[in-house]
Amino acid sequence: MSLALIVLLTGIVTAPDGSPIAGATVSATVRAVATTTTGPDGQFTLEALELPLDLVVFAPGFATSRIRATTSPVRITLLPRAADAGVIVSAPGAPPGAVSLSRETLAAAPAVTMDERLRTVAGFSLFRRSSSRNANPTTHGVTMRGLSASGASRGLVILDGIPLNDGFGGWITWTRVPAGALDRIDVIAGAAGDQFGSDALGGVLRLQSAVPDRHAGSLTVEGGSSATYAADTSAGGRQGRVSWFGAAGGFRSDGTIPLEASAVGLVDRAADAEWWNAFGRVDVTRPHGRWSISGLSGRDDRGNGTVLQRNRMSGYTLATSYVAAAQTTTFSARASISPNAFDQTFSSVASGRVSESLASTQRIEGTTTRAAIELGRSAPSGYGLVRASLSRASADFAEVRPTASTDVSLRDDSESLSAQAAWTGRPDLTISAGVRQEWRAAPDDIAARDRASVGRVAFDWRASDLVTVRGSAATSHRWPTLNELARGFRVGALLTNPNPDLKPERARAFEGGVRLQRALWTVGVTAFTSVVHDAIVNVTVTSTVRQRRNAGDAVSRGLEVDGEWRPAGPLRVRGSLQWVDATFDNASEPVLNAKRLPQVPAASGALAADVSLARAAMSLVVRSTGHQFDDDRNTFRLASATQVDARAQMTVGRAAVFAVIENVFDARVETGRTPLVGVAPGRAARVGVRVLFGDLRR
């Protein structure tokens, strides 16, 4: 709950060393945008505004900053623009073309996991349509802009600069991020290999945790259909130069049977799920720097839909970083370690689904360490930075089958050097470029060392207060994961084998876009094309066997439209559409040419609306996807689907009572076909209460 207060908002904008920044643009993103410019002393005034509110601050040579103003006067410190370009520093401003979801937007979503909250971004999905709450963890990789040909992630997910992609399989453990841990998410679609490396072939999801300026917290408990229960809590505060924040949660559900009703047999069971997670962060801020230490941990235990099929995942990430910023120079360093364990069982199901037998048991124990340093320097006409990073992943993979067993030790070692630069000599124009050189050896100690060079050029032009135009051209790549090189798996009757001879995917991408912005609305349109050479695909070998292979080119061309409307009232509406033509070309097997990429619909869209009236609030999310295919030969067709989720809330004092209905109209959402049809859960409901405590002015 927040307290509304009409004030004359004053403040000052400074560099990290305390010197004032003249000519900075300060905009208040309220129902009608109010804008002003700082004077020679860095000070500004905005009249008759209601607190709290969001401010966006821009100055040439500095990273754009978004802050929450709760009192007047307010002091705003901008980092040099170099700090906004890299993995290491999670600067507050989102890059041009990014779709940003605020803490309030994330909290209002009728969702449980973080990937479900991202359903309002068209084109974003996991490999299959079902969420991480229901799907097998190995399908939790990120798909953006149609760059999908297998379950491996084509996008990088970072939390406060730390990659969350698993070092063995590249997938994301979404259930490890507590619901209340995040302050915002920036969805940055498009090749970003020059900055972020191999995992950023299709884009980056940048998660930023909350850093409170007052002592406050919350507790949420809820329950509902399928014996679903959840609890989440978060709290944080600041004392002098030290701030801290923590969040934790737990979830369990009996789940539903992930098959269409006509196919269910004696062996089928509801896909139950249970997990807990925790996150903590401590920051110590000095006049010219900040030291941080953080930890993320969790355990996930779930059934896969039959008596014998089950998987368990557990692990943690510990990270530390230091950022030092003077007026023109930024230095940062970061290191992390992520041990993880994954267990899974597979079974063979008899005809008629009356019985099953254990086919294999797998266990993966791995540890990934990452480290990077970065040096950036700003000038009145631009900025530049250089970065060095390394990653060390080791994994023991063991598989026991009725006739044989496998026990191998695997490694994935990589290093990189990169540089980015931008010219910002005109306030309305930024021209940037970047290059990156990577070296990598996998899957063992004697593997030959491979190398890749990628680059990018881009521009961002503010043609007027209404129109911003941008464009980019980039090359990128993705190393095959240890999972693709060494681990096979079974889905229903289909066995997919690994391939130790896989070559890396290499891509080139182009995009151009325009963004229109007025006081009450924003609309962005982006056209893009990507060609992934040697795309790694689960290629059909026989009716029951597939293998991961470099199948040829995966060509993706499309158009994205996103917008937001904030009328002069309590209503806010966000919309997102994507049209994409994603097909194979120059395929190693001619039968694949012109076939659609698996699990990529030609059209998808999302609409989110929320309204607040006094003590009541409601939100609605509509997600629609066109038909798509589950295989490379386009034999197994999945029907189009539209799902509607709704949330209603009533606030009384410090407590908010809410109700959520997922899949309001009980739509059939097909997730896979083997040829048995897998389906996502139908209509479900849950109710809960959220209690705030501490200083609620934040």
N, C-alpha and C positions, 0 to 999 in steps of 0.2 A: 504494500500500500504506500502511496506517495501523497505528500501534502502539497497542494497547488498554492503558489504564491506569485503575485504579479509584482515585478521589480523592474528597476532601471539596472540592467546588467552592465557592469563594467569589468575590465580586466586588462591584463598585459600579456603580450606574446614575447617570449625570449628564446635565445639559443641555450644549449646546455650549460654554457659558462655564465649565464645570467645576463648577457648583453641583449638589449631590446632589438626586436626585428621590426623595422618600418615597412609599410606597404603590404603587410600580410592581409589577406582577405579572410574575414570571419563571417560565417553564415550560420544562422540558427535554423535548423530543419524542423520547423513547427508547421502548423496548418497553412501559414503563409510565410514564405521564406523571407527572413530579414537579413540584410547583408551590410557590412561596413568594412572599413580599412583602417589598419593601425597607423598611428601617427609616428613622428620621428622618435618618440619615447617608447614605442611599442604598445601604447595603450589604445583602447577602443571602448565604445559605448553603444549598446543596443537598447532601445527604449521599449517600455511596456511589454515585457515578456513574462510568460508563466513558467516558473521553475517547478520541477526539473525539466531540462531540455537538452537536446543534442546539438553540439557545435561542430562544424567542419572548418578547419583552418588550413589555408594554403599560402605558401610563400615560395618564390623561386629559389631553388637550391636546397630546399628542405622537404622532408617527407610530409605529405598531407596527413593531418591528424584529426581524429574524431574523438571527442570527449563528451562526458555527461556532466553538465553544469548543474550543481545543486545549491550553490550559494553565490552571492555577489559581494565583493569582486572575486574573479577567478584568474588563476595564473596558469598559462599554457606554455609548455616547453616543447619546441620542435626539434626533432633530430635532423642531422644533415641528411640530404636526399640519398646519399650512399647507403645509409642504414636500411632503407626501404627495399633495396633490390635483392637482398640475399636471404638464404635459408636461416642464417644464424640469428639475425635480429628480426623479431616479429614486430615491425613497426605498426602503429595503429592505422595508417591509411591503407585503403584497398587500391590495388593497381587499376589502371584504366580498363574498362570492360568487365571487371569482376562483378559477380552478384554477391551481395553481402547480406547476411542474416544476423540481426541484432539479438541480444540476450532476450529482449522482450518478445521478439518474433519466435525464437526457439522455445521459450516457456509457454507461449500460447498454442503451440502446435499440438494437435490431437495425436500424439505419438509417444513411444516408449524409448526407442534407441535413436542414436544420432543420425544414422542413415535414413530412418523414417522421417526425421525432421527435414531432411534435404529433399523430400519428394516434391517440394514446390519448385524445384529447379528442373525444367525439362531437359532431357538429355543425360541427366545424372541417374545412374542406377548401379546396383550390383550386377553380377553376371546374369543372374536370374531375377525374375520379377518379385519374388518374395523377399522380405526384409531379413536382416541379420537375426531377428528374433526367431525366425522359423527355418531359415536355410542352413545348409551345411556350411561350417566356417570356411572351407576351402573355396567357396564361391563368393566370398565377401570382398573380392577385388573391385576397384572403382572402374566404371565405364563412363566415358564422356565422349561426345561428338561421334558416336558410332564406332569408336575404335575398340571393337570387341571381336575376338575370334576364338577365345578360350576363356577359362575362368581366371586367368592371371590378371592382375591389376594393370591397367594402362594409365593410372593416375597416382600421384603421390599425395599422402595425407600427412601433414605435420601439425603437431601440437606444441605451441610455443617454440617453434623451430626444430623440434625433435621429430624425425620420421617415425610414423606408426606402422609402416609396411613391415610385415614379418620378414625376417632375414632369410628364412628357408623358402617360403611360398609366395611372398609378396602380398598376401591377403591382409585385410584389416580386421583386427579384433574390435569391432564397434562396441560390443558389450562391455569393454574395459573402460570406457569413458563415462563417468557419472553424469546423470542428467543435469545436475546443477553446476557443473564444473566450468562451463564455457561462457565467455562474454560475447563472442561473435564468431561467425564462420565466413570466410571469403572463398567463393568458388571461382577459380581462375582457370577457365577452359583454354585449351590450345597448347601447342608444344612449348615446353619450358626447360628443355634439356640443358641449355647453356648455363642456367642458374642452378637447377635442382638435380640434374643428372638423369640416370637411366630410368628411374621410376616415373618421371614426369613426361612420358611420351604424349599423353593426351591432356595433361593439365595438372593442377595442384589444388588441393583443399587445405586452406590454412585455418587451423583452429587456434583461437586465443583464449586462454583461461582468464577467469575474473581476477582482478587485483583490487580489492576494496580499499576505500579511503576512510571508512568508519567501521566500527564493530557492529556486525549484523550477520544474520543467518536465517535459515529456514529449515523446516521439517515437513516432508510430504509422505503420506501413507495412502494406499489405495488398494482396491480389490475388485474382482469382477468375474466375468465368464471364464469357463474352463479352469476353475479354481486358481485364478490368477491373483497374485499378491505382490505388492512392491512397496518399497520404502526408500526414500532418498533424503539426504540431509546435506547442508552446506553451511559454512560459517567462515568468517574472515575478519580481519581488522588491521589497524595500523597504529604503531606506537613510535613516534619519532621517525627515524630513517628505516625502520623495519616494518614490512607488511607481510601478512600471512593469509593463506586461504586454503581451505580443505573441503572436499566433497566426497561422499560415499553413498553407495546404494546397494540394494539387493532385490532380486526378482525371482519369482518361480511361477510356473504355469503348467497345468496338465497338457495344454496344447490341443491340437486337432490332428486327425489322420490326414496326411498330405497327399492323398490320392482321391480321384473322383469316386463317388459312392459305388458305382457299378463295378469297379475293379477291386474293391476291398475284399480280402480273404482272411483266413484264420490267423495268419502270421502278422497282420497289420495292427499297429498300435498308434495311439496319439503320440505326436512328436513333442514330448515334454521338454521343458527347458528350465534351468536354474542357474543363476549366476550372482556373484557379488563383485563390487569394484570399489576402488578408492583412489583419490588423487590428493596430493598436497604440494604446496609451493610456498617458499619463503624468499623474499627479496630484501636485500640490504642496499639502499640507495645512498650514494655519495654525491658530492657536488658535480663530479665529472664522470660518474660511472655507476653501474649497478651489478651486483653479484646475486645470482639466483641459484637455488637448488630445488629440485622437484622430484616427485615420485608418482608413478602410476602403476596400479596393481589390480589383478582380478583373477577369477576362476570361473569357468563355464563348463557346465555338464548338461548334455542334452541327448535325447533319443532321435534317431533318424527315421522312425516310422515303422519299424518291425521289432520283434522280440530281441533279436541278436544285434541289431545295428545301433551303435552308440558312439559318441565321441566326447572327449574331455580335453579341455585346454586350460593351462594356467601359466602365469608368468608375471613379470614386472619390468618396469623401466626406471632407472635412476639416472638423473641428468644434472649437470651443473654448467653454468655459463657465467661469463663476465663480459660486460659491455662498457667501454670507456669512450666518451664522446667529448671532444673539444668543439670549438665553433666550426672548424673546417675538417676535422679528422675524426674518424671512428675506428676503433679497434674492438674486435669481439672474438671470443673463443668459446667453444662448447664441446662437451664430451658426454657420452651416454653409454649405458650398458643395458642390454635387454635379454635376460634368459627366459626361454619359453619351452613348454613341454606340451605335446599334442598326442593324444591316443585316439585311435579309431578302429572300429570293427566293421567288416564287410561280410555279407552273406549271399549265398545263392538261393533263390526262392524257386520252389517247384511250381510246375504248371498248375494253374488254379489257385495259387497262393495259399495252399493248405499246409505247407511245411517249408522250412528253410534249414540250411546247413551253413556252418561257419566257413567262409571262404578265406579270410585272412584277418590278421590282427597287426596293426601298425603302431609304432611309437617313434616319435621324433623328439629329440632333446637337442636344443640349439641355443647358442648365445651369440648375440650380435653387439659389437661395440662400434661406435662411430665417434669421430672427432673432426673438428674443423676450426680453422682460424681465418679471419677476414680483416682486411685493412681497407678502409675507404677514405676518400678525400673529396670534399666539396669545394667548388669555386663559384664565383658569381655567374659564370657561364656554363656550369655543368658539374658533373661529378664522375668519379671513377673508383673502381674497387678491384681488388684481387683476392682470391680465396683459394685455400688448399684444404683438402679433406681426405679422409680415409675411412674405410669400413672393413671390419673383419667379422665374418660370420662362420661359425663352425657348427656342425650338426651331426649327430649320430642317428642314422635311420635304420630301424629294425623292422622286419616284416616276417611273420610266421604264417605259413600256409600248410594245408594238410600234407602236401608232398615235398615241400622244401622250405627253406628259410633264408633270409637275407639280413646281413648286418654290415653296414658300411659307414665309414667316417667321411664326411664331406666338408669342403671348405669353399668359401666365396670371398675372395680378397680383392678390394679395389681401392684405387687412389685417383685423385683428380686435381687438376689445376685449372682455374677459370678466371676470367676477367670480364667486367662489364663497364661500360662508359655511356654517358649521355651528355648531350649538349642542350642546355636550357637557357641559351642567351636571350631568347625572347620569352616573355611571360606566357604567351599563348601557344608555344611550340616546344615539344621535347622530342629529340631524335636520339635513339638509344641503340646500342649494339652489344653483343656478348659472344664470347668464344669459350669453349671448354674442351679439355683433353682428359680422357679417362683411360685407365689401365685396369685390366681385370683378369683374374685367374680363377677358374672353377672347372670341375667340381672337386678337385683334390689337389694335393701338394705338388704333384708332378705335371699338372695341366699347363699347356702352353699359355703364355700371357697374351691376351688380346688387347686391342686398343681401339678407341673411337674418338673422332673429332666432330664437334657439332658447333653451330653458330646461329645467331639471330640478329636481325635488324628490324627496327620498329619506329613508328612515329605516333605522336599524340598531339593533335592540333585543336585548340579551342577557337573555332572559327568565329563564335559569338557567344553571348551569354546563354543563348538557346542551344547552339549546336557544337558538338565535339566530334571530330573525325579521327579515326585511328586505323592503323594497318601494320602488318608484320609479315615477315618471311623467315622461316626457321628450318633447320635440320635437327633431328633428334634420333634417339636410339633407345633400345631396351635389351638388356642382357637377359637370356633365358634364366629362369630361377632354378635353384636346386630341385625344387618340387617338379618342374617340367623335365629336368635332366634325369632324375633318379626315381621318382615315385609314381606308381600307377594307382588307379582307383577304379571302383565299380559303382555304377548307378543303375539299379535295376538289373536288366539282363546285359547291359553294355559294359564292357571292360575297356578302359583307356590305358594304354601303355606309355611309359616314359620314352625319351629318346636322348641318349647321351651325346648325339652328334648335332644337336640343334645349333644353328647360327643365330646371332643376334638380329633382332628386328631393327631396321634402319628406316627413318621416315623423313619426309619433307612436308612442310605445311605452310599454307598461306591463308591470311584472313584480312578482312577489311570491315569496318563497322562505323556506325554513326550513332551518337547518343543525343537525344533531345531532352532538355530539362527546363521545366518551369516551376513556379512556386508550388503547385499542387500535384504535379505529375512528372514522371520520368519514363522515357521509352528508349530502349536500345535495340539496334538491329545489327547482326553480324553475319556475314557470309564467309564460309570457310571451305577449304579443300585440304585433304591430307592423303598422302600415299605412303603406306607402310610396306616396305620391301621385305621379302622373306618373312611374311607374317606367320606367326606360330599358331597353328590351328589343330583342333582335335579332328584329324582326318579319318573318314570312314574307310576301314580296310575290308571288313566283312559286315554282315548284318548284326553281329554281336561284338565286334572288336574295332576300336579306334586307336590311333596313335598320334602323339603330338609330332607335327612335322612343319617344316618351312614350306608353306603351300603356294607361295607366290606373292602377288601384291594385294593388299587390302586397300581399296580406294573409297574414301568417304568424302562426299560433297554435300553441303547443306546450308541451312539458314536458321539462325536463332533469333528469337524476339523475346525480350523481357521488358516488363514495365511495372510501375507502381503508381497508384493513384491515392492521394490523401486529400479528400474534399474537406471543406470547412465544416467539419463535424467529427463525430466519434468513429467514423468508418475509415478503414484502410483496405485496399485491394491490391494484391500482387498477382501478376500473370506471367506465364512463361510458355513458349512454344518452340518446338524444333522439328524441322523437316530435314531428313538425311537420306541420301542414296548411298548405301554402304555395300559394295560388291567386291567380288574377287576379279582380278585381271592378271594376265600373264601367269596363270596358275601352272604349277608343276604337273597337275592332272587336268587336262583340257575340260573334263566334265564340270569343273568348278567355275570356269569362266562365266561371268555375269550372274553367278549365284549370289544371293544375299548373305551377308555375314550373320552367323548365328546370334540370336538373342538381341538383334537390333531392329526396332520397329521403324518404318518409314516416317511415321509421325507420332509425336508425343506432346502432351501439354499438361499444364498444371495451373490451377487457380486457387488462390488462398485469400480469404476475406476474414477480417475480424472487426468487431464493433464493441465499444465500451459505453455503457449507459449507467451513470452513477455507480452503483455497487455491482452491477451485472456486466458480464462480458461473454461474448460468444465468438467462436472461430470455426471456419469451415475450410476444408481442403478437398479439392477435386483433382484427381490424377487420372489421366487417360493415355493409353498406349495403343497404337495400331497393331495389326497382326505381325508376327515375327516367326522365325524358324528356330528350332532347337538343334539343328545339325547343319553340317557343311553342304550336304546334298539338297537341302531345302525339301526334304521328305516329310519331316515332322513339323507340321504347322501349328502354331499357337494362336488362338483367336484373339481379337482385339478385346480390350477390357477397360472399364471405367470404375474407379472406386471413389467413394465419398466418405470422408471422416469428419466428425463434428465434435465440438467441445463447448460446454457451457459452464460458467462460473459465477458464483455469488459471494461477495466479500462482506464479512461482518467483523468489524474491528480489525484485529490482526490475523484473522483466519479467513481462508477462502475455501468454500466447498465447491467441488466441480464434478461433472459427469462427462464421460467420453463414450461415443459410439463409433466404432470402427466398421468400415464397410456397411454403411447405413442401409443400403438397399440389397445387401447380401449378394453382391455381384460375384459371378464366377470368374476367377482370375487364374488362368492356366500358367504354370511355372515351368513345366518341362514335359517331354513326351519321349518315351523310350522303348516301345510305343505306348506304354501305360501313361496316362495323363496325370501329372502332378498338379495340385491346386493349392492356392494360398488359403489361409483361414477365411471363413465366412464372417457374417455379422457377429460382433462381440461388443460387450459393454463393460464399463468399470466406473466406479465412483471413488472419490477420495477427498482428502482435506489437506490443505497446505497452511502452515502456521509460520508467520514471520516473527522474529525476535531481534532484540537489540535496537540499534539506531536505524530507523526505517527511512531516513531522508536520502539514502543513496539511490 
